[in-house]
Amino acid sequence: MPVESGSSASSRQAKQKRKSHSLSIRRTNSTEQERTGLQREMLEGQDSKLPLSLRSNLLDLFGQIEREFENLYIENIELRREIETLNDRLTAEGQTIDGGDLTKGALKAKASHSTSQLSQKLKTTYKASTSKIVSSFKATTSRAVCQLVKEYVGHRDGIWDLSVTRTQPVVLGTASADHSAMLWSIETGKCLLKYLGHAGSVNSIKFHPTEQMALTASGDQTAHIWRYTVQLPTPQPVADISTPCDDDIDFSDKDEADGDGDGPNECPSIRVSSTTLRSHQGVVIAADWLVGGKQVVTASWDRAANLYDVETSELVHSLTGHDQELTHCCTHPTQRLVVTSSRDTTFRLWDFRDPSIHSVNVFQGHTDTVTSAVFTVGDNVVSGSDDRTVKVWDLKNMRSPIATIRTDSAVNRISVSVNQRIIALPHDNRQVRLFDMSGVRLARLPRSNRQGHRRMVCCSAWCEDNSSCNLFSCGFDRQAIGWNINIPALLQEK
């Protein structure tokens, strides 16, 4: 009579266990209807406001969940039994206890590795889900303080752009769709001068780095250079209306600036430019001075950017390559570098440092219109887009951004503070947010029925030389606003 080996006996024992186990599952399923009927009777007897059909559906769902957990629990028990059977088989075939220990050690190591991976995944998920909460707690520990200092009202249409002079006297310039550009006293909010030389919307304004000259770009397909002379009035005391820069409640959406407002009726005006730059075949959307102020660059809807000589008004270079309309252009403060942005979702870096070579680099980091791209004092470029992101790039390695800021609204013409290296983001949703160069949110400018913009914010600009206002914003509500931003040192270090 043949003798059954130890391995075959253990195998038959495992099959019998699985067979009895499957019978237990069938027994469980056979009593399911009785259990469900009993639960339904108990359910009908309970006092609940839910309809009976909904309660019945919930009961069915909970029953399915219970069965899934029950099956998983039984499979776990079966796997444990199979592991014990394998260990017994190894022992019966002559393996030493050390071999068994090694097998158990390998299983323990594998289980430990799996547990470690699960733990790491849970930690990553937890960190991602709580990052917003943690960042909000950090912001509340040392809030930035914003003070609305002055409102500049006088334009009869939306304001597209604004800029602050780099020389004395320090004044604010605004460019509006009402075909005019205005110069304002920062302290008093009074209009000092109005430029009326354009026949179309004034889309951009930039001041000469050393002289009292302004450069404006217009929808009349030209850019104008005009000289100005202003005298600042005596400043008046300003009321303290400072508020924390965190998420203020929007109490009203009332458009209080639809009227003409207190327009500068007696403001002196200039109607003739010193230099007119012509060669574009479409709207000139932006213009800027190259370092030194002897050349200017313009960006147009004709998909080209032009480089002009200021003294002769001649076209030096035509920068072509964008597939769609340009939206903005900006020059480096200390080097002959130009960056242009476009609706083709790209921005381009033009290098004029070598007179014999004019190189260009194309960057495709966004998925929608790039509304602006600006240089910082260091080796960085900051780009904003309608895809609701802002990206910080390193000029030395621009293959991928070093920081990405994600917002809930399209971003318009951004600006970066020279001294504090803070990015101001004007949004379509009427808000202005402040971030540092690493992408950490510092503040949101207050917006309520008492202060802030009531329509889309088009542009922001920093002022480094004025104590009362160090940030300006403008929008479709026909006004510019001067803010005093106080960022605590703790927030700047984060």
C-alpha positions as CSV (number, residue, x, y, z in Angstrom):
1,M,0.0,0.0,0.0
2,P,1.5,3.3,-1.1
3,V,2.5,5.8,1.6
4,E,1.4,9.4,1.2
5,S,4.3,11.9,1.3
6,G,4.3,14.9,3.7
7,S,4.0,17.4,0.9
8,S,0.9,15.7,-0.7
9,A,-0.7,15.4,2.7
10,S,-0.3,19.1,3.4
11,S,-1.6,20.0,0.0
12,R,-4.7,17.9,0.5
13,Q,-5.2,19.5,3.9
14,A,-5.0,23.0,2.3
15,K,-7.6,22.0,-0.3
16,Q,-9.9,20.7,2.3
17,K,-9.6,23.9,4.2
18,R,-10.4,25.9,1.1
19,K,-13.4,23.7,0.3
20,S,-14.8,24.1,3.8
21,H,-14.1,27.7,3.6
22,S,-16.1,28.1,0.3
23,L,-19.0,26.2,2.0
24,S,-18.9,28.8,4.8
25,I,-19.2,31.6,2.2
26,R,-22.2,29.9,0.6
27,R,-23.8,29.5,3.9
28,T,-23.3,33.2,4.6
29,N,-24.9,34.1,1.2
30,S,-27.8,31.7,1.8
31,T,-28.7,33.6,5.0
32,E,-28.4,37.0,3.3
33,Q,-32.0,37.3,2.3
34,E,-33.2,36.4,5.9
35,R,-30.8,39.0,7.3
36,T,-31.9,41.7,4.8
37,G,-35.5,41.0,5.5
38,L,-34.9,41.3,9.3
39,Q,-33.0,44.6,8.8
40,R,-35.8,46.0,6.5
41,E,-38.4,45.2,9.2
42,M,-36.2,47.0,11.8
43,L,-35.7,49.9,9.4
44,E,-39.4,50.3,8.9
45,G,-39.9,50.5,12.7
46,Q,-37.4,53.3,13.2
47,D,-38.4,57.0,13.2
48,S,-36.6,58.7,10.3
49,K,-37.4,61.6,7.9
50,L,-35.8,59.8,4.9
51,P,-38.2,58.2,2.4
52,L,-38.5,54.4,2.7
53,S,-37.1,53.8,-0.8
54,L,-34.0,55.9,-0.1
55,R,-33.5,54.1,3.2
56,S,-33.9,50.8,1.4
57,N,-31.2,51.8,-1.2
58,L,-28.9,52.8,1.6
59,L,-29.4,49.5,3.3
60,D,-28.5,47.6,0.1
61,L,-25.4,49.7,-0.4
62,F,-24.2,49.1,3.2
63,G,-24.9,45.4,2.7
64,Q,-22.7,45.3,-0.4
65,I,-19.9,47.1,1.5
66,E,-20.2,44.6,4.4
67,R,-19.9,41.7,1.9
68,E,-16.8,43.2,0.3
69,F,-15.1,43.6,3.7
70,E,-16.2,40.1,4.7
71,N,-14.7,38.6,1.5
72,L,-11.4,40.5,2.1
73,Y,-11.3,39.3,5.6
74,I,-11.8,35.7,4.6
75,E,-9.1,35.9,1.9
76,N,-6.7,37.3,4.4
77,I,-7.3,34.4,6.7
78,E,-6.8,31.9,3.8
79,L,-3.5,33.5,2.8
80,R,-2.3,33.3,6.4
81,R,-3.2,29.5,6.4
82,E,-1.3,29.0,3.1
83,I,1.8,30.7,4.4
84,E,1.7,28.4,7.5
85,T,1.2,25.4,5.2
86,L,4.3,26.4,3.1
87,N,6.4,26.7,6.2
88,D,5.3,23.3,7.4
89,R,6.1,21.8,4.0
90,L,9.6,23.3,4.1
91,T,10.2,21.8,7.5
92,A,8.9,18.4,6.5
93,E,11.3,18.3,3.5
94,G,14.3,18.7,5.7
95,Q,14.8,22.4,5.8
96,T,16.4,23.6,9.0
97,I,14.8,26.0,11.3
98,D,17.2,28.7,10.1
99,G,15.8,28.2,6.6
100,G,12.3,28.7,7.9
101,D,13.4,31.8,9.8
102,L,14.9,33.1,6.6
103,T,11.7,32.5,4.7
104,K,9.7,34.3,7.5
105,G,12.3,37.0,7.5
106,A,11.9,37.5,3.7
107,L,8.1,37.6,4.1
108,K,8.5,40.1,7.0
109,A,10.8,42.2,4.9
110,K,8.4,42.2,2.0
111,A,5.5,43.1,4.2
112,S,7.6,45.8,5.9
113,H,8.5,47.2,2.4
114,S,4.8,47.2,1.4
115,T,3.8,48.9,4.6
116,S,6.5,51.5,4.2
117,Q,5.3,52.3,0.7
118,L,1.7,52.6,1.9
119,S,2.8,54.8,4.8
120,Q,4.8,57.1,2.4
121,K,1.8,57.3,0.1
122,L,-0.5,58.3,3.0
123,K,2.0,60.9,4.1
124,T,2.2,62.4,0.6
125,T,-1.6,62.5,0.3
126,Y,-2.0,64.0,3.7
127,K,0.7,66.6,3.0
128,A,-1.0,67.6,-0.3
129,S,-4.4,67.8,1.2
130,T,-3.3,69.9,4.1
131,S,-0.9,72.2,2.4
132,K,-3.5,75.0,1.9
133,I,-4.5,74.8,5.5
134,V,-0.9,74.9,6.7
135,S,-0.1,77.9,4.5
136,S,-3.2,79.7,5.7
137,F,-2.1,79.2,9.3
138,K,1.3,80.6,8.5
139,A,-0.2,83.6,6.9
140,T,-2.3,84.4,10.0
141,T,0.6,84.2,12.3
142,S,2.2,87.3,10.8
143,R,-0.2,89.1,8.4
144,A,0.9,91.6,5.8
145,V,-0.8,94.9,6.3
146,C,-2.2,96.9,3.3
147,Q,-3.2,100.5,3.4
148,L,-5.3,102.0,0.7
149,V,-3.7,105.4,0.5
150,K,-5.2,107.1,-2.6
151,E,-7.6,106.7,-5.4
152,Y,-6.8,108.3,-8.8
153,V,-10.1,109.1,-10.5
154,G,-10.5,111.0,-13.8
155,H,-10.3,108.7,-16.8
156,R,-13.6,108.2,-18.7
157,D,-12.8,104.6,-19.7
158,G,-10.9,101.6,-18.4
159,I,-7.2,102.0,-17.5
160,W,-5.0,99.5,-19.2
161,D,-1.5,100.3,-17.8
162,L,0.3,102.4,-15.3
163,S,3.9,103.2,-14.4
164,V,5.9,105.3,-12.0
165,T,8.8,107.6,-13.0
166,R,12.3,106.6,-12.2
167,T,13.5,110.2,-11.7
168,Q,12.4,113.2,-9.7
169,P,9.7,114.4,-9.4
170,V,8.2,111.0,-8.8
171,V,4.7,110.8,-10.5
172,L,2.3,108.2,-11.5
173,G,1.4,107.7,-15.2
174,T,-1.8,105.9,-16.4
175,A,-2.8,104.8,-19.9
176,S,-6.5,104.5,-20.7
177,A,-9.0,103.4,-23.4
178,D,-10.3,106.9,-23.4
179,H,-7.4,107.8,-25.8
180,S,-5.5,109.7,-23.1
181,A,-2.6,109.2,-20.7
182,M,-2.4,111.1,-17.4
183,L,0.3,112.0,-14.9
184,W,-0.8,112.2,-11.3
185,S,0.6,113.5,-8.0
186,I,1.0,110.4,-5.9
187,E,0.5,112.2,-2.6
188,T,-2.6,114.3,-3.5
189,G,-4.2,112.2,-6.2
190,K,-4.4,115.3,-8.4
191,C,-4.0,115.1,-12.2
192,L,-0.8,117.1,-13.2
193,L,-0.8,116.6,-17.0
194,K,-2.9,114.9,-19.7
195,Y,-1.5,113.6,-23.0
196,L,-4.0,113.7,-25.9
197,G,-1.8,112.9,-28.9
198,H,-3.2,109.5,-29.7
199,A,-6.2,108.7,-31.9
200,G,-6.9,105.4,-30.3
201,S,-6.8,103.6,-27.0
202,V,-3.6,104.2,-25.0
203,N,-2.5,100.7,-24.1
204,S,0.9,101.2,-22.4
205,I,3.0,103.9,-20.7
206,K,6.6,103.8,-19.6
207,F,9.0,106.5,-18.4
208,H,12.5,107.2,-19.6
209,P,15.2,106.0,-17.1
210,T,16.9,109.4,-16.7
211,E,14.9,112.1,-18.5
212,Q,11.4,113.5,-18.2
213,M,10.1,111.6,-21.2
214,A,7.2,109.2,-21.6
215,L,6.6,106.4,-24.1
216,T,3.0,105.4,-24.9
217,A,1.7,102.7,-27.2
218,S,-1.7,103.0,-28.8
219,G,-4.4,101.3,-30.8
220,D,-3.8,103.8,-33.6
221,Q,-0.8,101.6,-34.6
222,T,1.8,104.0,-33.4
223,A,4.0,104.6,-30.3
224,H,4.7,108.2,-29.1
225,I,7.5,109.7,-27.2
226,W,6.6,113.0,-25.5
227,R,8.3,115.3,-22.9
228,Y,6.6,116.6,-19.8
229,T,7.2,119.1,-17.1
230,V,5.2,119.0,-13.9
231,Q,5.2,120.7,-10.6
232,L,4.1,118.7,-7.5
233,P,1.4,120.3,-5.3
234,T,1.7,120.5,-1.6
235,P,0.8,117.1,0.0
236,Q,-2.2,116.9,2.4
237,P,-2.5,114.5,5.4
238,V,-3.9,111.1,4.6
239,A,-6.4,109.3,6.8
240,D,-5.3,105.9,8.2
241,I,-7.6,103.2,6.6
242,S,-5.2,100.2,6.9
243,T,-6.6,96.8,6.9
244,P,-5.2,93.3,7.1
245,C,-4.4,91.9,3.6
246,D,-6.1,88.5,4.1
247,D,-9.4,87.3,2.6
248,D,-11.8,90.2,3.2
249,I,-15.5,89.7,2.7
250,D,-16.8,91.2,-0.6
251,F,-19.9,93.0,0.8
252,S,-21.0,94.6,-2.5
253,D,-20.5,94.3,-6.2
254,K,-21.9,97.8,-6.8
255,D,-20.1,99.6,-9.7
256,E,-19.6,103.0,-8.0
257,A,-17.2,104.3,-10.7
258,D,-19.6,104.3,-13.7
259,G,-20.1,108.0,-13.4
260,D,-17.6,110.5,-14.8
261,G,-16.3,111.2,-11.3
262,D,-14.3,114.2,-10.3
263,G,-12.5,114.6,-13.6
264,P,-9.4,116.8,-13.9
265,N,-11.3,119.6,-15.7
266,E,-8.4,122.1,-15.4
267,C,-5.6,119.7,-16.0
268,P,-3.0,121.0,-18.6
269,S,-2.6,118.9,-21.7
270,I,-0.2,118.0,-24.4
271,R,-1.5,117.2,-27.9
272,V,1.7,116.8,-30.0
273,S,4.4,114.2,-29.5
274,S,8.2,114.7,-29.8
275,T,8.6,111.5,-31.7
276,T,6.1,109.2,-33.5
277,L,7.1,105.6,-34.2
278,R,5.3,104.1,-37.2
279,S,5.8,100.8,-38.9
280,H,3.3,98.4,-37.3
281,Q,0.3,97.1,-39.2
282,G,-1.8,96.5,-36.1
283,V,-2.6,97.7,-32.6
284,V,0.6,98.5,-30.6
285,I,-0.2,96.9,-27.3
286,A,3.0,97.7,-25.3
287,A,6.3,99.5,-25.5
288,D,9.4,99.8,-23.2
289,W,12.8,101.5,-23.1
290,L,16.0,99.5,-23.5
291,V,18.7,100.1,-20.9
292,G,20.2,103.5,-21.4
293,G,17.1,105.0,-23.0
294,K,18.5,105.3,-26.6
295,Q,16.3,102.6,-28.0
296,V,12.7,101.4,-27.5
297,V,10.9,98.2,-28.3
298,T,7.2,97.9,-29.2
299,A,4.9,94.9,-29.3
300,S,1.9,94.7,-31.7
301,W,-1.0,92.6,-32.7
302,D,0.7,92.2,-36.1
303,R,2.7,89.4,-34.4
304,A,5.9,91.4,-34.5
305,A,8.0,93.4,-32.0
306,N,10.0,96.4,-33.4
307,L,13.2,97.9,-32.1
308,Y,13.6,101.7,-32.8
309,D,16.3,104.3,-32.5
310,V,14.9,107.1,-30.4
311,E,17.0,109.9,-31.9
312,T,16.3,109.1,-35.6
313,S,12.9,107.3,-35.1
314,E,14.2,104.6,-37.5
315,L,13.3,100.9,-37.3
316,V,16.5,99.0,-36.3
317,H,15.1,95.4,-36.1
318,S,11.8,93.7,-36.6
319,L,11.5,90.8,-34.2
320,T,9.2,88.2,-35.9
321,G,8.4,84.6,-35.0
322,H,5.3,84.6,-32.8
323,D,2.4,82.8,-34.3
324,Q,-0.3,85.1,-32.9
325,E,-0.8,88.6,-31.5
326,L,1.7,89.9,-29.0
327,T,0.3,90.9,-25.6
328,H,3.3,92.5,-23.8
329,C,7.0,93.4,-24.0
330,C,9.5,94.1,-21.3
331,T,13.2,95.0,-21.1
332,H,15.9,94.0,-18.6
333,P,16.8,96.9,-16.2
334,T,20.6,96.5,-16.7
335,Q,21.2,94.4,-19.8
336,R,20.1,94.5,-23.5
337,L,17.5,91.8,-23.1
338,V,13.9,91.9,-24.3
339,V,11.1,89.5,-23.5
340,T,7.9,89.4,-25.5
341,S,4.7,87.4,-24.7
342,S,2.0,86.3,-27.1
343,R,-1.4,84.7,-27.5
344,D,0.4,81.7,-29.0
345,T,1.0,80.5,-25.4
346,T,4.7,81.3,-25.6
347,F,7.1,84.0,-24.6
348,R,10.4,84.8,-26.3
349,L,13.7,86.1,-25.0
350,W,15.6,88.3,-27.4
351,D,19.3,89.0,-26.7
352,F,20.9,92.2,-28.1
353,R,24.1,92.1,-25.9
354,D,26.2,91.1,-28.9
355,P,25.7,93.6,-31.7
356,S,26.6,91.0,-34.3
357,I,24.3,88.3,-33.0
358,H,20.7,88.6,-32.1
359,S,19.7,85.3,-30.5
360,V,16.2,84.3,-29.5
361,N,14.8,81.6,-27.2
362,V,11.3,80.3,-27.2
363,F,9.6,79.1,-24.0
364,Q,6.5,77.0,-23.9
365,G,5.6,76.7,-20.3
366,H,1.9,77.8,-20.5
367,T,-1.3,76.4,-22.0
368,D,-3.1,79.7,-22.8
369,T,-2.3,83.3,-23.7
370,V,0.8,84.6,-21.9
371,T,-0.4,88.0,-20.8
372,S,2.9,89.3,-19.6
373,A,6.5,88.4,-18.9
374,V,8.8,90.6,-16.9
375,F,12.4,90.6,-15.7
376,T,13.6,90.9,-12.1
377,V,16.7,92.6,-11.0
378,G,18.4,89.2,-10.6
379,D,18.5,86.5,-13.2
380,N,14.8,85.7,-13.3
381,V,11.8,86.1,-15.6
382,V,8.3,85.9,-14.3
383,S,5.5,85.1,-16.7
384,G,1.7,85.3,-16.2
385,S,-1.0,83.7,-18.3
386,D,-4.7,83.2,-18.9
387,D,-4.2,79.6,-17.8
388,R,-4.3,80.9,-14.2
389,T,-0.7,80.3,-13.5
390,V,2.4,82.4,-12.9
391,K,5.8,80.8,-13.4
392,V,9.2,82.0,-12.2
393,W,12.2,81.1,-14.5
394,D,15.9,81.2,-14.1
395,L,17.7,82.9,-17.0
396,K,20.7,80.6,-16.6
397,N,18.5,77.5,-17.0
398,M,15.0,78.1,-18.5
399,R,14.1,74.5,-19.4
400,S,11.6,74.4,-16.6
401,P,10.3,76.9,-14.1
402,I,11.8,77.1,-10.6
403,A,8.4,78.0,-9.1
404,T,4.8,77.8,-10.3
405,I,1.9,79.8,-8.7
406,R,-1.6,78.5,-9.4
407,T,-4.5,80.8,-9.0
408,D,-8.3,80.8,-9.5
409,S,-8.4,83.5,-12.1
410,A,-6.6,84.7,-15.2
411,V,-3.5,86.8,-14.6
412,N,-2.9,90.2,-16.3
413,R,0.2,92.5,-16.4
414,I,2.3,91.5,-13.4
415,S,5.1,93.4,-11.7
416,V,7.9,92.5,-9.4
417,S,9.3,94.6,-6.5
418,V,13.0,95.5,-6.9
419,N,13.8,95.7,-3.2
420,Q,11.5,93.1,-1.7
421,R,11.2,90.8,-4.7
422,I,7.5,90.4,-4.3
423,I,5.2,89.6,-7.2
424,A,1.9,91.5,-7.6
425,L,-0.7,89.6,-9.6
426,P,-3.7,91.6,-11.0
427,H,-6.6,89.2,-11.7
428,D,-9.8,89.2,-13.9
429,N,-11.8,88.6,-10.7
430,R,-11.0,92.1,-9.4
431,Q,-8.4,90.9,-6.9
432,V,-4.7,91.6,-6.5
433,R,-2.5,89.0,-4.8
434,L,1.1,89.1,-3.5
435,F,3.5,86.2,-3.7
436,D,7.2,85.8,-3.1
437,M,9.7,84.5,-5.7
438,S,9.3,80.9,-4.3
439,G,5.6,80.9,-4.9
440,V,4.4,81.4,-1.3
441,R,1.3,83.6,-1.0
442,L,1.9,86.7,1.2
443,A,-1.3,88.6,1.0
444,R,-4.4,89.6,-0.9
445,L,-5.3,93.2,-1.2
446,P,-8.7,93.9,0.4
447,R,-11.8,94.2,-1.8
448,S,-15.1,95.3,-0.4
449,N,-17.9,97.9,-0.9
450,R,-15.6,100.4,0.7
451,Q,-12.3,99.9,-1.1
452,G,-10.6,98.0,-3.9
453,H,-11.4,97.5,-7.5
454,R,-14.9,96.8,-8.7
455,R,-14.0,95.4,-12.1
456,M,-11.1,93.5,-13.7
457,V,-7.7,94.6,-12.5
458,C,-5.5,95.1,-15.6
459,C,-2.1,96.0,-14.3
460,S,0.1,96.5,-11.2
461,A,3.3,98.5,-10.7
462,W,5.7,98.9,-7.8
463,C,7.3,102.2,-6.7
464,E,10.6,101.8,-4.9
465,D,11.3,105.5,-4.1
466,N,8.1,106.7,-2.4
467,S,7.2,106.2,1.2
468,S,3.4,106.6,1.1
469,C,2.5,104.3,-1.9
470,N,4.7,101.4,-2.9
471,L,2.2,99.5,-5.1
472,F,-0.3,100.7,-7.7
473,S,-3.1,98.9,-9.5
474,C,-5.5,99.9,-12.2
475,G,-8.5,98.4,-13.9
476,F,-11.7,98.6,-15.9
477,D,-13.4,100.6,-13.1
478,R,-11.7,103.7,-14.5
479,Q,-9.5,104.3,-11.5
480,A,-6.0,103.6,-10.2
481,I,-5.3,102.9,-6.6
482,G,-2.2,103.5,-4.5
483,W,-1.4,101.0,-1.7
484,N,1.1,100.9,1.1
485,I,2.2,97.3,1.5
486,N,4.0,96.4,4.8
487,I,5.4,92.8,4.5
488,P,6.8,91.6,7.9
489,A,10.3,90.2,7.8
490,L,9.1,86.8,8.8
491,L,7.0,86.5,5.7
492,Q,9.7,87.7,3.4
493,E,12.1,85.1,4.7
494,K,9.7,82.2,4.1
